[in-house]
Each structure stands twice: as C-alpha cells, then as structure tokens.
Amino acid sequence: EAPRRIAAMLKMLTPWKHPLTRRTLATLSLAALAGAHALTSLAQGWPSKPVRILLSAAPGATSDTVSRGVAEVLSKNLNQPVVVDNRVGADGMIGMEACAKAAPDGYTLCGTTSNVIIWNMVLRAKLPYHSLRDFQPVMQAGFFDSFLVANILRPYNTVREMLDYGKANPDKVNWGHFGVNSTGYMYMSYLKKSRGVSFYPVPYKTQPQNMLALVAGETDVTITAINTAAPHIRSGKLKPLAVTAAKRVDWVPNIPTFEEEDIKLPLRSWEGYHFPVGVPREYVERMNTELRRVYDTPSFRTNVVERVGLVPNTGTPEAFDQHIRAQLKAVGELVNYLGIKPE
C-alpha cells in the first residue's frame, strides 16, 4: 500500500527539477512510510483486551450456536477472551442498536443476519439504525436453508395440499413466525398474495419459541432452519413439505425444493459479521482474516458448520457489501409487490 501511495505522489510532482522538489519528495516518502508503519503497528497491537460478539439472536438459536463456536476458536487464535453478548427483542432492533452505538474500537463485533440487515431496513419505517451507514461489513459467513414444516397431525403432506386446505379453510392454518422480518413471515405473505390463501399469522419472539409451539400443536406450519427442524422430523413430530435449498436434502430426498414448487423468492437467509462504522480499516481486514481462519478450521467445520447446516460463503468485506446492497434492492421490490407498508 505504501509504495502505491508514494508512486501516486511522485506523478503529481515535476521530476527532479528543483532542490525543493527533492526535499518535498523525501519528506512525503518518509511520511507515507511512517504512516504505513504506524497503521501496521496498530493492527498488530490489536486486540489487547477481550472482544465481544454482540448478537440479536436468543440463546439456543442457530446464530447463537454458530457465534459461540466462533468465539471459542477466535479466542484461541487472538489470545484474548471472546464472549457472546445476547441482546434479544424487538425483531433484532435492540441488539443492532446496541451494535451501532458501540465504540468503534474493534472490540465489539456484531453478529448479523439477513433479517436484521435486510428485512428490518425494508419493513421498518422507524429503525434505530441504518444497515449501510452504521455498520462496516467484515465477512459473510454463509447461508442457512430452511424447511417448510407442518405438525405431524395436520391433514396435508405437500405444499399443494396445504394451499388447497388453506383455501377451503380461510384463516384455519395457523402459520407461526418469529417476526415480520423473518423468512417465514415473508413466505406466508407471498403465498397469500400470489396464491390467494389466507393463513392466520401467529408471532413469537424467538425461533426456539416458534419451534416449540409447532411441536406442541399450537401452530400448524412454519418455516425454520433445517437443523432446527431436523430432530423433530426424525422423531416423527413434524413433517417437511418443502426446502429453500438449491437442491433436495440428501436425508429427505422426496421433499421438493421451493423452486420445484414454483416459489422463487430472494429470501435465502444468511449470517455474517459487521463492525460499527468508524472501526479502523486495518482492524476490519485483520478480523476478516481471523474469521476466515476460524471457518477453515476442520474442527469448527465438523462441530459447528456441518451440525447446524450452514452453507459457508466466506469472502472479502467488499463482496459482502455488494451482496447486501443487491439483496436490499431485491427484497424492496418484493415488499412493494406484496403491498406491505413499512411499520
């Protein structure tokens, strides 16, 4: 970086025609090198105290499981304690507002998901943070695919049967979700608009509460992460109707994808990491490197990534930023189609 800066400075000056120019060049060169050295030293000296991962998800949620796995490996690699700080409530707004207001010193890493970065931005009229202005992308971790699942006692076994039942029994299919910014709520709204089916929405504060309600029979269907639904499917308490993945899941090969059911939405859930805006670029790049090391660790991939069903998609901060901006546009267009007004 320093040589490129020096070369740019050289082009701006007439070459070697005056003693002052030579002195100026020498001064500028030394200043650039000193600055580069200072920035390198800054990154090397960080972190010098514990780091926290501030998370909007509840303990026990999939994102919480991943973040705790990250914290364990990251603390060993950084030689500093890394702790998970859960700030739950208001569809993730409490945690994200806390992240936005955290000191930009590199010691608060925000665990982020598509619902708080994308859908809150599109669906909330008064948001206590701005996804593009208040945060710096660090790394996208990967994607979570989900099942549309039904309580085992319900009289439908396919998406088509569920839709037909819903049409014949308006508002009799209780659709559980954990917020208007969740994948489940958006799919429910899309099916209501495009297929003319009236479901009865039942909101819960967290993903675990939503799942427990479905297993207990308080609700009839929901969309939830594959790993969350899997134990209940295997135990015979729930039955999958479709999956959001790009291809069918190996252990339930008879369950179609949403695309096979002609349901195509830009709603593939993801999770990643941000810093509050203002964190030095050197810290952002260092944390990106460290997080990629975590996700490349064989034990982490086996014990966390594979167990929760995360499809890794690690990359640069720039790539993550581009994905966020593209998804904001696509989801905004979907919400306009659905006629959903920001609340």
C-alpha positions as CSV (number, residue, x, y, z in Angstrom):
1,E,0.0,0.0,0.0
2,A,2.8,2.5,0.9
3,P,4.7,2.1,-2.5
4,R,1.4,2.7,-4.3
5,R,0.8,5.9,-2.4
6,I,4.3,7.1,-3.0
7,A,4.1,6.4,-6.7
8,A,0.9,8.4,-6.8
9,M,2.6,11.3,-5.1
10,L,5.5,11.2,-7.5
11,K,3.2,11.5,-10.5
12,M,1.8,14.7,-9.1
13,L,5.3,16.4,-8.9
14,T,7.7,17.5,-11.6
15,P,10.6,15.1,-11.5
16,W,13.8,16.4,-10.0
17,K,13.9,19.9,-11.4
18,H,14.4,21.8,-8.2
19,P,16.1,21.2,-4.8
20,L,12.8,21.9,-3.1
21,T,11.1,19.2,-5.1
22,R,13.7,16.7,-3.9
23,R,13.2,17.7,-0.3
24,T,9.5,17.6,-0.7
25,L,9.6,14.1,-2.3
26,A,11.8,12.9,0.5
27,T,9.5,14.3,3.1
28,L,6.4,12.9,1.5
29,S,8.1,9.5,1.1
30,L,9.1,9.3,4.7
31,A,5.7,10.5,5.9
32,A,4.0,7.8,3.8
33,L,6.3,5.1,5.1
34,A,5.9,6.2,8.7
35,G,2.1,6.3,8.3
36,A,2.1,2.8,6.8
37,H,4.3,1.6,9.6
38,A,2.0,3.1,12.2
39,L,-1.1,1.5,10.7
40,T,0.7,-1.9,10.6
41,S,1.7,-1.5,14.2
42,L,-1.9,-0.5,15.1
43,A,-3.3,-3.7,13.6
44,Q,-0.6,-5.9,15.2
45,G,-1.3,-4.4,18.6
46,W,-5.0,-5.3,18.4
47,P,-6.6,-6.9,20.3
48,S,-5.1,-6.2,23.7
49,K,-8.3,-6.9,25.7
50,P,-11.4,-9.1,25.5
51,V,-13.6,-8.9,22.4
52,R,-17.4,-9.4,22.4
53,I,-19.7,-10.7,19.7
54,L,-22.9,-8.7,20.2
55,L,-25.8,-10.8,19.0
56,S,-29.5,-10.1,18.4
57,A,-30.4,-13.8,18.5
58,A,-31.6,-15.6,21.6
59,P,-29.5,-18.3,23.4
60,G,-30.1,-21.6,21.7
61,A,-30.9,-20.1,18.3
62,T,-28.8,-21.3,15.3
63,S,-26.9,-18.0,15.1
64,D,-26.1,-18.2,18.8
65,T,-24.7,-21.7,18.3
66,V,-22.5,-20.5,15.5
67,S,-21.3,-17.4,17.3
68,R,-20.4,-19.4,20.4
69,G,-18.4,-21.8,18.2
70,V,-16.7,-18.8,16.5
71,A,-15.9,-17.3,19.9
72,E,-14.2,-20.4,21.1
73,V,-11.8,-20.7,18.2
74,L,-11.3,-17.0,17.8
75,S,-10.3,-16.6,21.5
76,K,-7.5,-19.1,21.0
77,N,-6.3,-17.5,17.8
78,L,-6.3,-14.0,19.2
79,N,-5.1,-15.0,22.7
80,Q,-7.9,-12.9,24.1
81,P,-11.3,-13.9,25.6
82,V,-14.1,-13.6,23.1
83,V,-17.6,-13.6,24.6
84,V,-21.1,-13.7,23.1
85,D,-23.5,-10.9,24.4
86,N,-27.1,-11.7,23.6
87,R,-29.4,-8.7,23.2
88,V,-32.8,-10.0,22.3
89,G,-36.0,-8.3,21.4
90,A,-37.9,-6.0,19.0
91,D,-37.1,-8.2,15.9
92,G,-33.4,-7.7,16.5
93,M,-33.6,-4.0,16.8
94,I,-32.4,-3.9,20.4
95,G,-29.2,-5.8,19.6
96,M,-28.5,-3.9,16.4
97,E,-29.0,-0.5,18.0
98,A,-26.5,-1.5,20.7
99,C,-24.1,-2.6,18.0
100,A,-24.5,0.7,16.1
101,K,-23.8,2.7,19.3
102,A,-20.8,0.6,20.4
103,A,-17.4,2.3,20.5
104,P,-15.7,1.9,17.1
105,D,-12.5,0.4,18.7
106,G,-12.6,-3.1,17.2
107,Y,-13.7,-4.7,20.5
108,T,-17.4,-5.1,19.6
109,L,-18.1,-7.5,16.6
110,C,-21.7,-7.5,15.5
111,G,-23.2,-10.9,14.6
112,T,-25.6,-10.1,11.8
113,T,-28.3,-11.9,9.8
114,S,-30.4,-11.1,6.8
115,N,-33.4,-10.4,8.9
116,V,-31.8,-7.5,10.8
117,I,-29.7,-6.1,8.0
118,I,-32.0,-6.5,5.0
119,W,-35.6,-7.1,6.1
120,N,-35.7,-4.6,9.0
121,M,-34.4,-1.9,6.6
122,V,-37.2,-2.7,4.2
123,L,-40.1,-3.3,6.6
124,R,-39.5,-0.8,9.4
125,A,-40.4,2.9,9.0
126,K,-38.5,3.9,12.1
127,L,-35.4,1.9,12.6
128,P,-32.9,3.0,15.3
129,Y,-30.0,2.1,12.9
130,H,-29.2,2.1,9.2
131,S,-27.7,-1.0,7.7
132,L,-25.4,0.8,5.3
133,R,-24.5,3.9,7.3
134,D,-24.0,2.5,10.8
135,F,-22.0,-0.7,10.1
136,Q,-19.0,-1.9,8.2
137,P,-19.2,-5.3,6.6
138,V,-16.5,-7.7,7.8
139,M,-17.4,-11.1,6.4
140,Q,-20.4,-13.0,5.3
141,A,-20.3,-16.4,7.0
142,G,-22.7,-18.4,4.8
143,F,-26.4,-19.3,4.1
144,F,-29.0,-21.1,6.1
145,D,-31.6,-23.1,4.2
146,S,-34.9,-23.8,5.8
147,F,-37.8,-26.3,5.8
148,L,-41.5,-25.5,5.5
149,V,-42.7,-27.9,8.2
150,A,-46.1,-28.9,9.5
151,N,-47.2,-30.6,12.7
152,I,-47.4,-34.3,12.1
153,L,-51.2,-34.4,12.8
154,R,-52.2,-31.9,10.2
155,P,-54.1,-33.3,7.2
156,Y,-51.7,-32.2,4.4
157,N,-48.4,-33.7,3.3
158,T,-47.4,-31.4,0.4
159,V,-47.3,-27.7,-0.4
160,R,-50.2,-28.1,-2.8
161,E,-52.3,-29.9,-0.2
162,M,-51.6,-27.2,2.4
163,L,-52.6,-24.5,-0.1
164,D,-55.8,-26.3,-1.0
165,Y,-56.6,-26.8,2.6
166,G,-56.0,-23.2,3.4
167,K,-58.2,-22.0,0.5
168,A,-61.0,-24.3,1.7
169,N,-60.5,-23.2,5.4
170,P,-59.6,-19.5,5.4
171,D,-57.5,-18.5,8.5
172,K,-57.7,-22.0,9.8
173,V,-54.0,-22.7,9.1
174,N,-52.0,-21.2,12.0
175,W,-48.7,-20.0,10.5
176,G,-46.0,-19.5,13.2
177,H,-43.2,-17.0,12.7
178,F,-40.8,-15.1,14.8
179,G,-41.2,-11.5,13.5
180,V,-42.3,-9.7,10.4
181,N,-38.6,-9.6,9.4
182,S,-38.3,-13.4,9.3
183,T,-38.2,-15.7,6.3
184,G,-41.4,-17.4,7.4
185,Y,-43.4,-14.3,7.6
186,M,-42.3,-13.2,4.1
187,Y,-43.1,-16.6,2.5
188,M,-46.6,-16.5,4.2
189,S,-47.2,-13.1,2.8
190,Y,-46.1,-14.1,-0.7
191,L,-48.3,-17.2,-0.7
192,K,-51.3,-15.2,0.5
193,K,-50.8,-12.6,-2.3
194,S,-49.8,-14.9,-5.2
195,R,-51.9,-18.0,-4.4
196,G,-54.9,-16.4,-2.7
197,V,-54.6,-18.4,0.6
198,S,-55.4,-16.7,3.9
199,F,-53.2,-18.0,6.7
200,Y,-53.6,-17.0,10.3
201,P,-50.2,-15.5,11.5
202,V,-49.0,-16.3,15.0
203,P,-46.0,-14.4,16.1
204,Y,-43.4,-15.5,18.6
205,K,-40.4,-13.6,20.0
206,T,-37.7,-16.1,19.2
207,Q,-37.0,-19.0,16.9
208,P,-37.0,-21.6,19.8
209,Q,-40.4,-20.4,21.0
210,N,-41.8,-20.7,17.4
211,M,-40.5,-24.3,17.1
212,L,-41.8,-25.4,20.5
213,A,-45.3,-24.0,19.6
214,L,-45.3,-26.1,16.3
215,V,-44.3,-29.3,18.1
216,A,-46.9,-28.7,20.8
217,G,-49.6,-28.2,18.2
218,E,-50.3,-24.5,19.0
219,T,-49.5,-23.7,15.3
220,D,-49.8,-25.8,12.2
221,V,-46.9,-24.8,9.9
222,T,-43.8,-22.7,9.9
223,I,-40.5,-22.1,8.1
224,T,-37.4,-22.7,10.1
225,A,-33.8,-23.6,9.7
226,I,-33.1,-27.2,8.6
227,N,-31.0,-28.0,11.7
228,T,-33.8,-26.7,14.0
229,A,-36.5,-28.8,12.4
230,A,-34.3,-31.9,11.8
231,P,-34.6,-33.5,15.3
232,H,-38.3,-33.2,15.3
233,I,-38.7,-34.5,11.8
234,R,-36.5,-37.6,12.7
235,S,-38.6,-38.1,15.8
236,G,-41.8,-38.1,13.9
237,K,-43.3,-34.9,15.4
238,L,-43.0,-32.8,12.3
239,K,-43.2,-33.4,8.6
240,P,-41.3,-31.3,5.9
241,L,-43.3,-30.0,2.9
242,A,-40.5,-28.2,1.0
243,V,-37.0,-26.8,1.4
244,T,-35.5,-23.5,0.4
245,A,-32.2,-25.0,-0.6
246,A,-30.9,-25.0,-4.2
247,K,-31.3,-28.8,-4.3
248,R,-33.1,-31.5,-2.3
249,V,-31.7,-32.5,1.1
250,D,-30.0,-35.9,1.0
251,W,-31.7,-37.5,4.0
252,V,-35.2,-36.5,2.8
253,P,-34.8,-36.9,-1.0
254,N,-38.6,-37.0,-1.6
255,I,-39.1,-33.4,-0.3
256,P,-39.1,-30.9,-3.2
257,T,-37.4,-27.5,-3.2
258,F,-39.4,-24.3,-3.2
259,E,-38.3,-23.7,-6.7
260,E,-39.7,-27.1,-7.8
261,E,-43.0,-25.8,-6.3
262,D,-42.6,-22.7,-8.4
263,I,-42.0,-20.5,-5.4
264,K,-39.0,-18.3,-6.2
265,L,-38.1,-15.5,-3.8
266,P,-34.8,-13.7,-2.9
267,L,-35.1,-14.8,0.7
268,R,-32.2,-17.1,1.3
269,S,-31.2,-16.5,4.9
270,W,-27.6,-15.7,5.7
271,E,-25.5,-14.7,8.6
272,G,-22.3,-12.6,8.8
273,Y,-20.3,-10.1,10.8
274,H,-20.1,-6.4,10.9
275,F,-18.2,-3.7,12.9
276,P,-19.7,-0.5,14.0
277,V,-18.9,2.3,11.5
278,G,-15.6,4.0,12.3
279,V,-13.5,1.0,13.2
280,P,-10.1,1.4,11.5
281,R,-9.8,-0.4,8.2
282,E,-6.8,-2.4,9.5
283,Y,-9.0,-3.9,12.2
284,V,-11.6,-4.8,9.6
285,E,-9.1,-6.6,7.4
286,R,-7.5,-8.3,10.3
287,M,-10.8,-9.6,11.7
288,N,-11.8,-10.7,8.2
289,T,-8.6,-12.8,8.1
290,E,-9.2,-14.2,11.5
291,L,-12.8,-15.1,10.8
292,R,-11.8,-16.9,7.6
293,R,-9.2,-18.8,9.6
294,V,-12.0,-19.9,12.0
295,Y,-14.2,-21.1,9.2
296,D,-11.3,-23.0,7.7
297,T,-10.6,-24.8,10.9
298,P,-11.5,-28.5,10.4
299,S,-12.9,-29.0,13.9
300,F,-15.1,-25.9,13.6
301,R,-16.5,-27.1,10.2
302,T,-17.3,-30.5,11.7
303,N,-18.6,-29.5,15.1
304,V,-20.4,-26.3,14.1
305,V,-20.8,-25.7,10.4
306,E,-22.0,-29.2,9.4
307,R,-24.0,-29.6,12.6
308,V,-26.1,-26.5,12.1
309,G,-26.4,-26.9,8.3
310,L,-24.6,-23.7,7.4
311,V,-23.5,-23.4,3.7
312,P,-20.2,-21.5,4.0
313,N,-19.7,-18.4,1.9
314,T,-16.8,-16.6,3.3
315,G,-15.2,-13.7,1.4
316,T,-14.0,-10.1,1.5
317,P,-15.7,-7.2,3.1
318,E,-16.3,-5.8,-0.4
319,A,-18.1,-8.9,-1.6
320,F,-20.3,-8.9,1.5
321,D,-21.2,-5.3,0.9
322,Q,-22.2,-5.9,-2.7
323,H,-24.4,-8.8,-1.6
324,I,-26.2,-6.7,1.0
325,R,-26.9,-3.9,-1.5
326,A,-28.2,-6.3,-4.1
327,Q,-30.5,-8.0,-1.6
328,L,-31.8,-4.8,-0.3
329,K,-32.9,-3.9,-3.8
330,A,-34.5,-7.3,-4.5
331,V,-36.3,-7.6,-1.2
332,G,-37.5,-4.0,-1.5
333,E,-39.1,-4.9,-4.9
334,L,-40.7,-8.0,-3.3
335,V,-42.2,-6.0,-0.5
336,N,-43.6,-3.5,-3.0
337,Y,-45.2,-6.4,-4.9
338,L,-46.7,-7.6,-1.7
339,G,-48.1,-4.2,-0.8
340,I,-46.5,-4.3,2.6
341,K,-46.2,-0.9,4.2
342,P,-43.2,-0.2,6.5
343,E,-44.4,-0.1,10.1
